[in-house]
Amino acid sequence: MMKNIVRLAALCALMALCLSACKKKDTLSVVGCWQLESVETRATIGDVEVDVYISFTAEKTFDLYQMVGEGRFRHFSGTYTLTGHTLDGTYSDGNKWASSYEVSREKGTLTLSSLASESGTEVSTYISIPEIPETSRTSKD
């Protein structure tokens, strides 16, 4: 009788181990605050510096702060969807992003690769930051 109990316990432990190994892997997430680190593109963008911060929330909203050249930060907000590895967004005025993006994330880096053929190959790499700097948040258009 004791042998059967031990075998049953061992079988249960083995089944639990197998089931935990078959669990779906964690889904990809873009949630967090990110700063643009680099952009690779086929198009020539000249020598103009671009400073971009973006924050994605778990509630599927985003806030984007972008400064081109020596201007002021412009603020854009809206909603996003992440289906598998495809990121899409809609600005608060109802306009969709110019492109969908294939997303990859490794450690503190978020990489967005444009899926729009007219924009060529564009790969934006963001680094994780604790929060968007106050100067970006308060310098809205």
C-alpha positions as CSV (number, residue, x, y, z in Angstrom):
1,M,0.0,0.0,0.0
2,M,2.8,2.4,0.9
3,K,4.6,1.6,-2.4
4,N,1.4,2.6,-4.3
5,I,1.2,5.9,-2.4
6,V,4.8,6.7,-3.2
7,R,4.4,5.8,-6.8
8,L,1.2,7.9,-7.0
9,A,3.0,10.9,-5.4
10,A,5.9,10.5,-7.8
11,L,3.6,10.3,-10.8
12,C,1.7,13.4,-9.6
13,A,5.0,15.3,-9.2
14,L,6.1,14.2,-12.7
15,M,2.8,15.3,-14.2
16,A,3.0,18.7,-12.5
17,L,6.6,19.1,-13.8
18,C,5.5,18.2,-17.4
19,L,2.5,20.6,-17.2
20,S,4.6,23.5,-16.0
21,A,7.1,22.9,-18.8
22,C,4.2,23.1,-21.3
23,K,2.9,26.4,-20.0
24,K,2.7,29.2,-22.5
25,K,5.7,31.4,-22.4
26,D,5.4,35.0,-21.1
27,T,3.9,37.2,-23.8
28,L,5.8,40.0,-25.3
29,S,5.2,43.4,-23.6
30,V,6.2,46.9,-24.5
31,V,5.1,48.4,-21.2
32,G,7.6,50.9,-19.8
33,C,9.4,54.1,-20.5
34,W,11.8,54.1,-23.4
35,Q,14.3,56.6,-25.0
36,L,15.3,56.4,-28.6
37,E,18.8,55.2,-28.9
38,S,19.3,54.7,-32.6
39,V,17.5,54.5,-36.0
40,E,18.7,52.5,-39.0
41,T,16.9,53.4,-42.2
42,R,17.5,53.4,-46.0
43,A,16.2,56.9,-46.3
44,T,18.6,59.8,-45.7
45,I,17.6,61.8,-42.7
46,G,20.5,64.2,-42.7
47,D,22.3,65.5,-39.7
48,V,19.2,66.5,-37.8
49,E,19.2,65.2,-34.2
50,V,16.0,63.6,-33.0
51,D,15.2,63.1,-29.3
52,V,12.3,60.7,-28.6
53,Y,10.8,59.3,-25.5
54,I,7.8,57.0,-25.4
55,S,5.8,55.4,-22.6
56,F,3.6,52.4,-23.0
57,T,1.1,51.6,-20.3
58,A,-0.6,48.3,-19.4
59,E,-3.9,50.0,-20.2
60,K,-2.8,50.1,-23.9
61,T,-2.1,53.8,-24.0
62,F,1.0,55.6,-25.0
63,D,2.6,59.1,-24.6
64,L,5.3,60.1,-27.1
65,Y,7.6,63.1,-26.8
66,Q,9.5,64.0,-29.9
67,M,12.0,66.9,-30.6
68,V,13.5,67.3,-34.0
69,G,16.6,69.5,-34.2
70,E,16.7,72.3,-31.6
71,G,12.9,72.8,-31.4
72,R,10.6,72.0,-28.5
73,F,9.3,68.6,-27.6
74,R,5.9,67.8,-29.2
75,H,3.6,65.5,-27.3
76,F,1.5,62.8,-29.0
77,S,-0.7,60.3,-27.2
78,G,-3.1,57.6,-28.1
79,T,-3.7,53.9,-27.9
80,Y,-1.8,50.8,-29.1
81,T,-2.4,47.2,-29.7
82,L,0.2,44.4,-29.6
83,T,-0.8,41.3,-31.4
84,G,1.9,38.7,-31.2
85,H,5.0,40.7,-32.2
86,T,3.1,43.3,-34.2
87,L,2.6,46.8,-32.7
88,D,0.0,49.2,-34.1
89,G,-1.1,52.5,-32.8
90,T,-3.7,55.2,-33.1
91,Y,-3.1,58.8,-32.1
92,S,-5.7,60.6,-29.9
93,D,-6.9,62.5,-33.0
94,G,-7.9,59.2,-34.6
95,N,-5.1,58.9,-37.1
96,K,-3.3,55.6,-37.3
97,W,0.5,55.4,-37.1
98,A,2.2,55.5,-40.5
99,S,3.4,51.9,-40.0
100,S,3.0,48.8,-38.0
101,Y,6.1,47.5,-36.3
102,E,7.6,44.1,-35.6
103,V,8.6,44.2,-32.0
104,S,11.5,42.4,-30.3
105,R,12.6,42.9,-26.7
106,E,15.8,41.8,-25.0
107,K,16.8,42.8,-21.5
108,G,16.6,46.6,-21.4
109,T,16.2,47.1,-25.2
110,L,13.1,47.5,-27.3
111,T,13.5,47.2,-31.1
112,L,10.8,48.3,-33.5
113,S,11.1,47.4,-37.2
114,S,8.8,49.1,-39.6
115,L,6.5,46.9,-41.7
116,A,5.6,49.6,-44.2
117,S,7.4,49.0,-47.5
118,E,7.3,52.7,-48.5
119,S,9.3,53.7,-45.5
120,G,12.1,51.3,-46.4
121,T,13.8,49.3,-43.7
122,E,13.5,51.3,-40.5
123,V,14.7,49.9,-37.2
124,S,14.4,52.0,-34.1
125,T,16.1,50.8,-30.9
126,Y,14.9,52.1,-27.5
127,I,16.6,51.8,-24.1
128,S,14.6,51.4,-21.0
129,I,14.5,54.3,-18.6
130,P,12.8,54.6,-15.2
131,E,10.5,57.4,-16.4
132,I,10.3,60.1,-19.0
133,P,12.3,63.2,-17.9
134,E,10.2,66.1,-16.6
135,T,11.6,68.5,-19.3
136,S,10.0,66.3,-22.0
137,R,6.7,66.0,-20.2
138,T,6.3,69.8,-19.5
139,S,7.5,71.0,-23.0
140,K,4.3,70.0,-24.9
141,D,2.9,71.6,-28.0
